[in-house]
Amino acid sequence: MKFFIDRFEGDYAVLIDEKTDSFEFPKKYLPPDAGEGKYIDVDIRTDEEYTDKQKDEIHNLKQKLLNKGK
């Protein structure tokens, strides 16, 4: 998706999409050359591998807590 950097407000950039919907986005996640009036390309997708890793970690922590009380 492409977004237009409309302006900066404090630690946030106000981005506008193709439908002119706007939202605030943390500046720290923008590329160094991003500035007002520029377009950025954002790739948003799920990360199944990371999701599975986090689920496993949570499961392991639950098991440790359950076994601790025994």
PDB file of N, H, CA, C and O in Angstrom:
ATOM      1  N   MET A   1       0.834  -1.174   0.000  1.00  0.00           N
ATOM      2  CA  MET A   1       0.000   0.000   0.000  1.00  0.00           C
ATOM      3  C   MET A   1       0.882   1.241   0.000  1.00  0.00           C
ATOM      4  O   MET A   1       1.951   1.262   0.610  1.00  0.00           O
ATOM      5  N   LYS A   2       0.426   2.248  -0.678  1.00  0.00           N
ATOM      6  H   LYS A   2      -0.443   2.231  -1.173  1.00  0.00           H
ATOM      7  CA  LYS A   2       1.165   3.504  -0.732  1.00  0.00           C
ATOM      8  C   LYS A   2       0.468   4.537   0.148  1.00  0.00           C
ATOM      9  O   LYS A   2      -0.758   4.636   0.178  1.00  0.00           O
ATOM     10  N   PHE A   3       1.296   5.305   0.865  1.00  0.00           N
ATOM     11  H   PHE A   3       2.292   5.225   0.841  1.00  0.00           H
ATOM     12  CA  PHE A   3       0.795   6.358   1.731  1.00  0.00           C
ATOM     13  C   PHE A   3       1.569   7.638   1.479  1.00  0.00           C
ATOM     14  O   PHE A   3       2.768   7.613   1.201  1.00  0.00           O
ATOM     15  N   PHE A   4       0.872   8.748   1.577  1.00  0.00           N
ATOM     16  H   PHE A   4      -0.102   8.768   1.803  1.00  0.00           H
ATOM     17  CA  PHE A   4       1.450  10.076   1.424  1.00  0.00           C
ATOM     18  C   PHE A   4       1.749  10.620   2.815  1.00  0.00           C
ATOM     19  O   PHE A   4       0.892  10.572   3.698  1.00  0.00           O
ATOM     20  N   ILE A   5       2.964  11.138   3.018  1.00  0.00           N
ATOM     21  H   ILE A   5       3.660  11.176   2.302  1.00  0.00           H
ATOM     22  CA  ILE A   5       3.305  11.754   4.300  1.00  0.00           C
ATOM     23  C   ILE A   5       2.837  13.201   4.245  1.00  0.00           C
ATOM     24  O   ILE A   5       3.454  14.049   3.599  1.00  0.00           O
ATOM     25  N   ASP A   6       1.740  13.462   4.931  1.00  0.00           N
ATOM     26  H   ASP A   6       1.238  12.773   5.456  1.00  0.00           H
ATOM     27  CA  ASP A   6       1.145  14.792   4.908  1.00  0.00           C
ATOM     28  C   ASP A   6       1.919  15.773   5.777  1.00  0.00           C
ATOM     29  O   ASP A   6       2.244  16.881   5.350  1.00  0.00           O
ATOM     30  N   ARG A   7       2.213  15.343   7.016  1.00  0.00           N
ATOM     31  H   ARG A   7       1.949  14.443   7.363  1.00  0.00           H
ATOM     32  CA  ARG A   7       2.902  16.241   7.943  1.00  0.00           C
ATOM     33  C   ARG A   7       3.413  15.438   9.131  1.00  0.00           C
ATOM     34  O   ARG A   7       3.094  14.260   9.293  1.00  0.00           O
ATOM     35  N   PHE A   8       4.211  16.103   9.953  1.00  0.00           N
ATOM     36  H   PHE A   8       4.470  17.060   9.821  1.00  0.00           H
ATOM     37  CA  PHE A   8       4.693  15.513  11.190  1.00  0.00           C
ATOM     38  C   PHE A   8       4.063  16.256  12.358  1.00  0.00           C
ATOM     39  O   PHE A   8       3.950  17.482  12.346  1.00  0.00           O
ATOM     40  N   GLU A   9       3.658  15.495  13.364  1.00  0.00           N
ATOM     41  H   GLU A   9       3.750  14.499  13.373  1.00  0.00           H
ATOM     42  CA  GLU A   9       3.114  16.061  14.598  1.00  0.00           C
ATOM     43  C   GLU A   9       3.804  15.359  15.755  1.00  0.00           C
ATOM     44  O   GLU A   9       3.460  14.229  16.102  1.00  0.00           O
ATOM     45  N   GLY A  10       4.774  16.032  16.345  1.00  0.00           N
ATOM     46  H   GLY A  10       5.053  16.950  16.062  1.00  0.00           H
ATOM     47  CA  GLY A  10       5.538  15.419  17.432  1.00  0.00           C
ATOM     48  C   GLY A  10       6.296  14.203  16.942  1.00  0.00           C
ATOM     49  O   GLY A  10       7.059  14.290  15.980  1.00  0.00           O
ATOM     50  N   ASP A  11       6.092  13.073  17.593  1.00  0.00           N
ATOM     51  H   ASP A  11       5.472  13.003  18.374  1.00  0.00           H
ATOM     52  CA  ASP A  11       6.783  11.833  17.235  1.00  0.00           C
ATOM     53  C   ASP A  11       6.049  11.027  16.174  1.00  0.00           C
ATOM     54  O   ASP A  11       6.403   9.878  15.909  1.00  0.00           O
ATOM     55  N   TYR A  12       5.028  11.621  15.565  1.00  0.00           N
ATOM     56  H   TYR A  12       4.740  12.555  15.780  1.00  0.00           H
ATOM     57  CA  TYR A  12       4.206  10.896  14.596  1.00  0.00           C
ATOM     58  C   TYR A  12       4.169  11.588  13.245  1.00  0.00           C
ATOM     59  O   TYR A  12       4.285  12.808  13.134  1.00  0.00           O
ATOM     60  N   ALA A  13       4.003  10.757  12.218  1.00  0.00           N
ATOM     61  H   ALA A  13       3.910   9.765  12.308  1.00  0.00           H
ATOM     62  CA  ALA A  13       3.760  11.258  10.877  1.00  0.00           C
ATOM     63  C   ALA A  13       2.289  11.016  10.577  1.00  0.00           C
ATOM     64  O   ALA A  13       1.745   9.966  10.917  1.00  0.00           O
ATOM     65  N   VAL A  14       1.653  11.978   9.946  1.00  0.00           N
ATOM     66  H   VAL A  14       2.096  12.832   9.670  1.00  0.00           H
ATOM     67  CA  VAL A  14       0.267  11.797   9.526  1.00  0.00           C
ATOM     68  C   VAL A  14       0.314  11.282   8.092  1.00  0.00           C
ATOM     69  O   VAL A  14       0.758  11.978   7.179  1.00  0.00           O
ATOM     70  N   LEU A  15      -0.155  10.046   7.914  1.00  0.00           N
ATOM     71  H   LEU A  15      -0.516   9.481   8.656  1.00  0.00           H
ATOM     72  CA  LEU A  15      -0.146   9.407   6.602  1.00  0.00           C
ATOM     73  C   LEU A  15      -1.545   9.421   6.021  1.00  0.00           C
ATOM     74  O   LEU A  15      -2.534   9.312   6.747  1.00  0.00           O
ATOM     75  N   ILE A  16      -1.619   9.555   4.710  1.00  0.00           N
ATOM     76  H   ILE A  16      -0.816   9.643   4.121  1.00  0.00           H
ATOM     77  CA  ILE A  16      -2.900   9.555   4.011  1.00  0.00           C
ATOM     78  C   ILE A  16      -2.847   8.468   2.944  1.00  0.00           C
ATOM     79  O   ILE A  16      -1.886   8.370   2.181  1.00  0.00           O
ATOM     80  N   ASP A  17      -3.913   7.646   2.906  1.00  0.00           N
ATOM     81  H   ASP A  17      -4.694   7.725   3.525  1.00  0.00           H
ATOM     82  CA  ASP A  17      -3.957   6.582   1.897  1.00  0.00           C
ATOM     83  C   ASP A  17      -4.655   7.086   0.633  1.00  0.00           C
ATOM     84  O   ASP A  17      -5.017   8.258   0.531  1.00  0.00           O
ATOM     85  N   GLU A  18      -4.833   6.187  -0.315  1.00  0.00           N
ATOM     86  H   GLU A  18      -4.538   5.235  -0.233  1.00  0.00           H
ATOM     87  CA  GLU A  18      -5.420   6.556  -1.610  1.00  0.00           C
ATOM     88  C   GLU A  18      -6.869   7.003  -1.498  1.00  0.00           C
ATOM     89  O   GLU A  18      -7.370   7.698  -2.382  1.00  0.00           O
ATOM     90  N   LYS A  19      -7.549   6.615  -0.424  1.00  0.00           N
ATOM     91  H   LYS A  19      -7.142   6.051   0.294  1.00  0.00           H
ATOM     92  CA  LYS A  19      -8.952   7.010  -0.222  1.00  0.00           C
ATOM     93  C   LYS A  19      -9.057   8.262   0.637  1.00  0.00           C
ATOM     94  O   LYS A  19     -10.154   8.645   1.042  1.00  0.00           O
ATOM     95  N   THR A  20      -7.957   8.884   0.910  1.00  0.00           N
ATOM     96  H   THR A  20      -7.065   8.573   0.581  1.00  0.00           H
ATOM     97  CA  THR A  20      -7.811  10.077   1.744  1.00  0.00           C
ATOM     98  C   THR A  20      -8.137   9.845   3.214  1.00  0.00           C
ATOM     99  O   THR A  20      -8.414  10.797   3.944  1.00  0.00           O
ATOM    100  N   ASP A  21      -8.107   8.581   3.659  1.00  0.00           N
ATOM    101  H   ASP A  21      -7.883   7.808   3.066  1.00  0.00           H
ATOM    102  CA  ASP A  21      -8.184   8.304   5.085  1.00  0.00           C
ATOM    103  C   ASP A  21      -6.809   8.591   5.674  1.00  0.00           C
ATOM    104  O   ASP A  21      -5.792   8.291   5.048  1.00  0.00           O
ATOM    105  N   SER A  22      -6.770   9.164   6.861  1.00  0.00           N
ATOM    106  H   SER A  22      -7.596   9.408   7.370  1.00  0.00           H
ATOM    107  CA  SER A  22      -5.473   9.484   7.465  1.00  0.00           C
ATOM    108  C   SER A  22      -5.337   8.812   8.826  1.00  0.00           C
ATOM    109  O   SER A  22      -6.324   8.481   9.483  1.00  0.00           O
ATOM    110  N   PHE A  23      -4.095   8.624   9.220  1.00  0.00           N
ATOM    111  H   PHE A  23      -3.294   8.892   8.686  1.00  0.00           H
ATOM    112  CA  PHE A  23      -3.800   8.069  10.543  1.00  0.00           C
ATOM    113  C   PHE A  23      -2.390   8.471  10.935  1.00  0.00           C
ATOM    114  O   PHE A  23      -1.575   8.853  10.095  1.00  0.00           O
ATOM    115  N   GLU A  24      -2.120   8.375  12.235  1.00  0.00           N
ATOM    116  H   GLU A  24      -2.782   8.065  12.917  1.00  0.00           H
ATOM    117  CA  GLU A  24      -0.789   8.702  12.745  1.00  0.00           C
ATOM    118  C   GLU A  24       0.066   7.445  12.787  1.00  0.00           C
ATOM    119  O   GLU A  24      -0.410   6.361  13.124  1.00  0.00           O
ATOM    120  N   PHE A  25       1.325   7.608  12.441  1.00  0.00           N
ATOM    121  H   PHE A  25       1.712   8.489  12.167  1.00  0.00           H
ATOM    122  CA  PHE A  25       2.270   6.499  12.381  1.00  0.00           C
ATOM    123  C   PHE A  25       3.560   6.961  13.055  1.00  0.00           C
ATOM    124  O   PHE A  25       4.033   8.060  12.766  1.00  0.00           O
ATOM    125  N   PRO A  26       4.143   6.155  13.948  1.00  0.00           N
ATOM    126  CA  PRO A  26       5.374   6.588  14.622  1.00  0.00           C
ATOM    127  C   PRO A  26       6.505   6.902  13.633  1.00  0.00           C
ATOM    128  O   PRO A  26       6.818   6.098  12.754  1.00  0.00           O
ATOM    129  N   LYS A  27       7.103   8.070  13.791  1.00  0.00           N
ATOM    130  H   LYS A  27       6.849   8.723  14.504  1.00  0.00           H
ATOM    131  CA  LYS A  27       8.200   8.480  12.898  1.00  0.00           C
ATOM    132  C   LYS A  27       9.383   7.524  12.961  1.00  0.00           C
ATOM    133  O   LYS A  27      10.088   7.335  11.969  1.00  0.00           O
ATOM    134  N   LYS A  28       9.601   6.919  14.135  1.00  0.00           N
ATOM    135  H   LYS A  28       9.029   7.074  14.940  1.00  0.00           H
ATOM    136  CA  LYS A  28      10.780   6.064  14.293  1.00  0.00           C
ATOM    137  C   LYS A  28      10.759   4.853  13.361  1.00  0.00           C
ATOM    138  O   LYS A  28      11.799   4.229  13.149  1.00  0.00           O
ATOM    139  N   TYR A  29       9.600   4.508  12.803  1.00  0.00           N
ATOM    140  H   TYR A  29       8.755   5.015  12.975  1.00  0.00           H
ATOM    141  CA  TYR A  29       9.516   3.365  11.890  1.00  0.00           C
ATOM    142  C   TYR A  29       9.603   3.767  10.417  1.00  0.00           C
ATOM    143  O   TYR A  29       9.557   2.911   9.534  1.00  0.00           O
ATOM    144  N   LEU A  30       9.726   5.052  10.159  1.00  0.00           N
ATOM    145  H   LEU A  30       9.763   5.747  10.877  1.00  0.00           H
ATOM    146  CA  LEU A  30       9.843   5.517   8.779  1.00  0.00           C
ATOM    147  C   LEU A  30      11.294   5.447   8.329  1.00  0.00           C
ATOM    148  O   LEU A  30      12.201   5.512   9.159  1.00  0.00           O
ATOM    149  N   PRO A  31      11.529   5.316   7.027  1.00  0.00           N
ATOM    150  CA  PRO A  31      12.911   5.338   6.531  1.00  0.00           C
ATOM    151  C   PRO A  31      13.538   6.711   6.782  1.00  0.00           C
ATOM    152  O   PRO A  31      12.826   7.709   6.880  1.00  0.00           O
ATOM    153  N   PRO A  32      14.861   6.762   6.885  1.00  0.00           N
ATOM    154  CA  PRO A  32      15.540   8.025   7.199  1.00  0.00           C
ATOM    155  C   PRO A  32      15.261   9.148   6.200  1.00  0.00           C
ATOM    156  O   PRO A  32      15.268  10.322   6.572  1.00  0.00           O
ATOM    157  N   ASP A  33      15.019   8.800   4.941  1.00  0.00           N
ATOM    158  H   ASP A  33      15.013   7.847   4.639  1.00  0.00           H
ATOM    159  CA  ASP A  33      14.801   9.843   3.932  1.00  0.00           C
ATOM    160  C   ASP A  33      13.335  10.242   3.788  1.00  0.00           C
ATOM    161  O   ASP A  33      12.996  11.019   2.896  1.00  0.00           O
ATOM    162  N   ALA A  34      12.461   9.724   4.652  1.00  0.00           N
ATOM    163  H   ALA A  34      12.736   9.093   5.377  1.00  0.00           H
ATOM    164  CA  ALA A  34      11.041  10.062   4.584  1.00  0.00           C
ATOM    165  C   ALA A  34      10.829  11.494   5.046  1.00  0.00           C
ATOM    166  O   ALA A  34      11.384  11.926   6.056  1.00  0.00           O
ATOM    167  N   GLY A  35      10.022  12.215   4.296  1.00  0.00           N
ATOM    168  H   GLY A  35       9.571  11.864   3.475  1.00  0.00           H
ATOM    169  CA  GLY A  35       9.732  13.599   4.659  1.00  0.00           C
ATOM    170  C   GLY A  35       8.355  13.999   4.172  1.00  0.00           C
ATOM    171  O   GLY A  35       7.713  13.279   3.407  1.00  0.00           O
ATOM    172  N   GLU A  36       7.915  15.151   4.625  1.00  0.00           N
ATOM    173  H   GLU A  36       8.437  15.736   5.247  1.00  0.00           H
ATOM    174  CA  GLU A  36       6.610  15.655   4.201  1.00  0.00           C
ATOM    175  C   GLU A  36       6.563  15.742   2.681  1.00  0.00           C
ATOM    176  O   GLU A  36       7.514  16.188   2.039  1.00  0.00           O
ATOM    177  N   GLY A  37       5.441  15.308   2.121  1.00  0.00           N
ATOM    178  H   GLY A  37       4.668  14.946   2.642  1.00  0.00           H
ATOM    179  CA  GLY A  37       5.266  15.367   0.674  1.00  0.00           C
ATOM    180  C   GLY A  37       5.759  14.141  -0.061  1.00  0.00           C
ATOM    181  O   GLY A  37       5.597  14.043  -1.278  1.00  0.00           O
ATOM    182  N   LYS A  38       6.359  13.202   0.653  1.00  0.00           N
ATOM    183  H   LYS A  38       6.491  13.281   1.641  1.00  0.00           H
ATOM    184  CA  LYS A  38       6.859  11.979   0.006  1.00  0.00           C
ATOM    185  C   LYS A  38       5.847  10.851   0.169  1.00  0.00           C
ATOM    186  O   LYS A  38       5.010  10.863   1.072  1.00  0.00           O
ATOM    187  N   TYR A  39       5.948   9.891  -0.720  1.00  0.00           N
ATOM    188  H   TYR A  39       6.628   9.882  -1.453  1.00  0.00           H
ATOM    189  CA  TYR A  39       5.142   8.675  -0.627  1.00  0.00           C
ATOM    190  C   TYR A  39       6.003   7.553  -0.078  1.00  0.00           C
ATOM    191  O   TYR A  39       7.196   7.465  -0.368  1.00  0.00           O
ATOM    192  N   ILE A  40       5.380   6.699   0.720  1.00  0.00           N
ATOM    193  H   ILE A  40       4.411   6.771   0.956  1.00  0.00           H
ATOM    194  CA  ILE A  40       6.073   5.511   1.195  1.00  0.00           C
ATOM    195  C   ILE A  40       5.247   4.296   0.808  1.00  0.00           C
ATOM    196  O   ILE A  40       4.029   4.386   0.650  1.00  0.00           O
ATOM    197  N   ASP A  41       5.905   3.182   0.662  1.00  0.00           N
ATOM    198  H   ASP A  41       6.894   3.109   0.791  1.00  0.00           H
ATOM    199  CA  ASP A  41       5.261   1.919   0.333  1.00  0.00           C
ATOM    200  C   ASP A  41       5.327   1.044   1.573  1.00  0.00           C
ATOM    201  O   ASP A  41       6.410   0.792   2.102  1.00  0.00           O
ATOM    202  N   VAL A  42       4.165   0.578   2.042  1.00  0.00           N
ATOM    203  H   VAL A  42       3.285   0.782   1.612  1.00  0.00           H
ATOM    204  CA  VAL A  42       4.095  -0.226   3.262  1.00  0.00           C
ATOM    205  C   VAL A  42       3.570  -1.613   2.906  1.00  0.00           C
ATOM    206  O   VAL A  42       2.535  -1.750   2.255  1.00  0.00           O
ATOM    207  N   ASP A  43       4.292  -2.630   3.339  1.00  0.00           N
ATOM    208  H   ASP A  43       5.133  -2.519   3.868  1.00  0.00           H
ATOM    209  CA  ASP A  43       3.908  -4.019   3.099  1.00  0.00           C
ATOM    210  C   ASP A  43       3.401  -4.607   4.410  1.00  0.00           C
ATOM    211  O   ASP A  43       4.179  -4.825   5.338  1.00  0.00           O
ATOM    212  N   ILE A  44       2.110  -4.860   4.485  1.00  0.00           N
ATOM    213  H   ILE A  44       1.478  -4.682   3.730  1.00  0.00           H
ATOM    214  CA  ILE A  44       1.510  -5.401   5.697  1.00  0.00           C
ATOM    215  C   ILE A  44       1.051  -6.821   5.401  1.00  0.00           C
ATOM    216  O   ILE A  44       0.239  -7.057   4.506  1.00  0.00           O
ATOM    217  N   ARG A  45       1.589  -7.764   6.176  1.00  0.00           N
ATOM    218  H   ARG A  45       2.248  -7.573   6.903  1.00  0.00           H
ATOM    219  CA  ARG A  45       1.205  -9.165   5.989  1.00  0.00           C
ATOM    220  C   ARG A  45       1.412  -9.915   7.299  1.00  0.00           C
ATOM    221  O   ARG A  45       2.120  -9.453   8.193  1.00  0.00           O
ATOM    222  N   THR A  46       0.793 -11.054   7.390  1.00  0.00           N
ATOM    223  H   THR A  46       0.217 -11.429   6.663  1.00  0.00           H
ATOM    224  CA  THR A  46       0.971 -11.854   8.596  1.00  0.00           C
ATOM    225  C   THR A  46       2.296 -12.606   8.517  1.00  0.00           C
ATOM    226  O   THR A  46       2.815 -12.871   7.433  1.00  0.00           O
ATOM    227  N   ASP A  47       2.825 -12.939   9.675  1.00  0.00           N
ATOM    228  H   ASP A  47       2.404 -12.723  10.556  1.00  0.00           H
ATOM    229  CA  ASP A  47       4.068 -13.692   9.766  1.00  0.00           C
ATOM    230  C   ASP A  47       3.764 -14.969  10.545  1.00  0.00           C
ATOM    231  O   ASP A  47       3.846 -14.992  11.773  1.00  0.00           O
ATOM    232  N   GLU A  48       3.417 -16.015   9.829  1.00  0.00           N
ATOM    233  H   GLU A  48       3.350 -15.997   8.832  1.00  0.00           H
ATOM    234  CA  GLU A  48       2.998 -17.271  10.452  1.00  0.00           C
ATOM    235  C   GLU A  48       4.115 -17.903  11.280  1.00  0.00           C
ATOM    236  O   GLU A  48       3.864 -18.447  12.355  1.00  0.00           O
ATOM    237  N   GLU A  49       5.337 -17.831  10.782  1.00  0.00           N
ATOM    238  H   GLU A  49       5.542 -17.389   9.909  1.00  0.00           H
ATOM    239  CA  GLU A  49       6.466 -18.426  11.502  1.00  0.00           C
ATOM    240  C   GLU A  49       6.652 -17.758  12.872  1.00  0.00           C
ATOM    241  O   GLU A  49       6.827 -18.442  13.881  1.00  0.00           O
ATOM    242  N   TYR A  50       6.613 -16.434  12.901  1.00  0.00           N
ATOM    243  H   TYR A  50       6.470 -15.879  12.081  1.00  0.00           H
ATOM    244  CA  TYR A  50       6.763 -15.699  14.157  1.00  0.00           C
ATOM    245  C   TYR A  50       5.574 -15.962  15.078  1.00  0.00           C
ATOM    246  O   TYR A  50       5.741 -16.117  16.287  1.00  0.00           O
ATOM    247  N   THR A  51       4.371 -16.013  14.501  1.00  0.00           N
ATOM    248  H   THR A  51       4.234 -15.888  13.518  1.00  0.00           H
ATOM    249  CA  THR A  51       3.167 -16.290  15.287  1.00  0.00           C
ATOM    250  C   THR A  51       3.275 -17.645  15.965  1.00  0.00           C
ATOM    251  O   THR A  51       2.985 -17.771  17.154  1.00  0.00           O
ATOM    252  N   ASP A  52       3.689 -18.656  15.218  1.00  0.00           N
ATOM    253  H   ASP A  52       3.924 -18.554  14.252  1.00  0.00           H
ATOM    254  CA  ASP A  52       3.844 -20.010  15.790  1.00  0.00           C
ATOM    255  C   ASP A  52       4.895 -20.026  16.889  1.00  0.00           C
ATOM    256  O   ASP A  52       4.714 -20.687  17.911  1.00  0.00           O
ATOM    257  N   LYS A  53       5.991 -19.304  16.686  1.00  0.00           N
ATOM    258  H   LYS A  53       6.138 -18.767  15.856  1.00  0.00           H
ATOM    259  CA  LYS A  53       7.061 -19.240  17.687  1.00  0.00           C
ATOM    260  C   LYS A  53       6.535 -18.627  18.985  1.00  0.00           C
ATOM    261  O   LYS A  53       6.822 -19.125  20.073  1.00  0.00           O
ATOM    262  N   GLN A  54       5.770 -17.554  18.866  1.00  0.00           N
ATOM    263  H   GLN A  54       5.536 -17.149  17.982  1.00  0.00           H
ATOM    264  CA  GLN A  54       5.220 -16.897  20.051  1.00  0.00           C
ATOM    265  C   GLN A  54       4.207 -17.799  20.767  1.00  0.00           C
ATOM    266  O   GLN A  54       4.180 -17.848  21.996  1.00  0.00           O
ATOM    267  N   LYS A  55       3.383 -18.504  20.005  1.00  0.00           N
ATOM    268  H   LYS A  55       3.405 -18.463  19.006  1.00  0.00           H
ATOM    269  CA  LYS A  55       2.422 -19.434  20.607  1.00  0.00           C
ATOM    270  C   LYS A  55       3.148 -20.525  21.393  1.00  0.00           C
ATOM    271  O   LYS A  55       2.742 -20.869  22.503  1.00  0.00           O
ATOM    272  N   ASP A  56       4.217 -21.066  20.819  1.00  0.00           N
ATOM    273  H   ASP A  56       4.547 -20.787  19.918  1.00  0.00           H
ATOM    274  CA  ASP A  56       5.005 -22.094  21.505  1.00  0.00           C
ATOM    275  C   ASP A  56       5.613 -21.548  22.794  1.00  0.00           C
ATOM    276  O   ASP A  56       5.606 -22.222  23.824  1.00  0.00           O
ATOM    277  N   GLU A  57       6.137 -20.330  22.733  1.00  0.00           N
ATOM    278  H   GLU A  57       6.143 -19.783  21.896  1.00  0.00           H
ATOM    279  CA  GLU A  57       6.751 -19.730  23.912  1.00  0.00           C
ATOM    280  C   GLU A  57       5.708 -19.527  25.018  1.00  0.00           C
ATOM    281  O   GLU A  57       5.984 -19.801  26.186  1.00  0.00           O
ATOM    282  N   ILE A  58       4.528 -19.055  24.658  1.00  0.00           N
ATOM    283  H   ILE A  58       4.304 -18.832  23.709  1.00  0.00           H
ATOM    284  CA  ILE A  58       3.457 -18.866  25.639  1.00  0.00           C
ATOM    285  C   ILE A  58       3.033 -20.203  26.229  1.00  0.00           C
ATOM    286  O   ILE A  58       2.821 -20.311  27.437  1.00  0.00           O
ATOM    287  N   HIS A  59       2.909 -21.213  25.392  1.00  0.00           N
ATOM    288  H   HIS A  59       3.080 -21.125  24.411  1.00  0.00           H
ATOM    289  CA  HIS A  59       2.538 -22.549  25.863  1.00  0.00           C
ATOM    290  C   HIS A  59       3.575 -23.067  26.873  1.00  0.00           C
ATOM    291  O   HIS A  59       3.216 -23.602  27.921  1.00  0.00           O
ATOM    292  N   ASN A  60       4.845 -22.903  26.549  1.00  0.00           N
ATOM    293  H   ASN A  60       5.137 -22.468  25.698  1.00  0.00           H
ATOM    294  CA  ASN A  60       5.916 -23.359  27.448  1.00  0.00           C
ATOM    295  C   ASN A  60       5.882 -22.611  28.784  1.00  0.00           C
ATOM    296  O   ASN A  60       6.076 -23.214  29.840  1.00  0.00           O
ATOM    297  N   LEU A  61       5.636 -21.301  28.737  1.00  0.00           N
ATOM    298  H   LEU A  61       5.479 -20.812  27.879  1.00  0.00           H
ATOM    299  CA  LEU A  61       5.546 -20.529  29.974  1.00  0.00           C
ATOM    300  C   LEU A  61       4.354 -20.982  30.818  1.00  0.00           C
ATOM    301  O   LEU A  61       4.461 -21.071  32.041  1.00  0.00           O
ATOM    302  N   LYS A  62       3.234 -21.266  30.181  1.00  0.00           N
ATOM    303  H   LYS A  62       3.147 -21.193  29.187  1.00  0.00           H
ATOM    304  CA  LYS A  62       2.056 -21.763  30.910  1.00  0.00           C
ATOM    305  C   LYS A  62       2.378 -23.090  31.596  1.00  0.00           C
ATOM    306  O   LYS A  62       2.020 -23.304  32.754  1.00  0.00           O
ATOM    307  N   GLN A  63       3.052 -23.968  30.873  1.00  0.00           N
ATOM    308  H   GLN A  63       3.343 -23.794  29.933  1.00  0.00           H
ATOM    309  CA  GLN A  63       3.393 -25.270  31.443  1.00  0.00           C
ATOM    310  C   GLN A  63       4.317 -25.099  32.656  1.00  0.00           C
ATOM    311  O   GLN A  63       4.147 -25.790  33.661  1.00  0.00           O
ATOM    312  N   LYS A  64       5.286 -24.192  32.569  1.00  0.00           N
ATOM    313  H   LYS A  64       5.424 -23.631  31.753  1.00  0.00           H
ATOM    314  CA  LYS A  64       6.189 -23.946  33.699  1.00  0.00           C
ATOM    315  C   LYS A  64       5.405 -23.455  34.907  1.00  0.00           C
ATOM    316  O   LYS A  64       5.656 -23.891  36.031  1.00  0.00           O
ATOM    317  N   LEU A  65       4.458 -22.549  34.682  1.00  0.00           N
ATOM    318  H   LEU A  65       4.255 -22.195  33.769  1.00  0.00           H
ATOM    319  CA  LEU A  65       3.653 -22.010  35.788  1.00  0.00           C
ATOM    320  C   LEU A  65       2.767 -23.088  36.398  1.00  0.00           C
ATOM    321  O   LEU A  65       2.627 -23.166  37.618  1.00  0.00           O
ATOM    322  N   LEU A  66       2.171 -23.918  35.548  1.00  0.00           N
ATOM    323  H   LEU A  66       2.285 -23.854  34.556  1.00  0.00           H
ATOM    324  CA  LEU A  66       1.312 -24.994  36.058  1.00  0.00           C
ATOM    325  C   LEU A  66       2.102 -26.033  36.846  1.00  0.00           C
ATOM    326  O   LEU A  66       1.627 -26.547  37.859  1.00  0.00           O
ATOM    327  N   ASN A  67       3.300 -26.336  36.381  1.00  0.00           N
ATOM    328  H   ASN A  67       3.686 -25.918  35.558  1.00  0.00           H
ATOM    329  CA  ASN A  67       4.144 -27.331  37.052  1.00  0.00           C
ATOM    330  C   ASN A  67       4.789 -26.772  38.321  1.00  0.00           C
ATOM    331  O   ASN A  67       5.192 -27.537  39.197  1.00  0.00           O
ATOM    332  N   LYS A  68       4.886 -25.478  38.425  1.00  0.00           N
ATOM    333  H   LYS A  68       4.559 -24.856  37.714  1.00  0.00           H
ATOM    334  CA  LYS A  68       5.506 -24.861  39.588  1.00  0.00           C
ATOM    335  C   LYS A  68       4.653 -25.058  40.837  1.00  0.00           C
ATOM    336  O   LYS A  68       5.183 -25.147  41.945  1.00  0.00           O
ATOM    337  N   GLY A  69       3.354 -25.127  40.665  1.00  0.00           N
ATOM    338  H   GLY A  69       2.924 -25.055  39.765  1.00  0.00           H
ATOM    339  CA  GLY A  69       2.454 -25.287  41.795  1.00  0.00           C
ATOM    340  C   GLY A  69       2.353 -26.722  42.293  1.00  0.00           C
ATOM    341  O   GLY A  69       1.677 -26.978  43.289  1.00  0.00           O
ATOM    342  N   LYS A  70       2.997 -27.643  41.634  1.00  0.00           N
ATOM    343  H   LYS A  70       3.546 -27.435  40.824  1.00  0.00           H
ATOM    344  CA  LYS A  70       2.907 -29.066  42.028  1.00  0.00           C
ATOM    345  C   LYS A  70       4.021 -29.477  42.934  1.00  0.00           C
ATOM    346  O   LYS A  70       4.084 -30.634  43.350  1.00  0.00           O
TER     347      LYS A  70
END
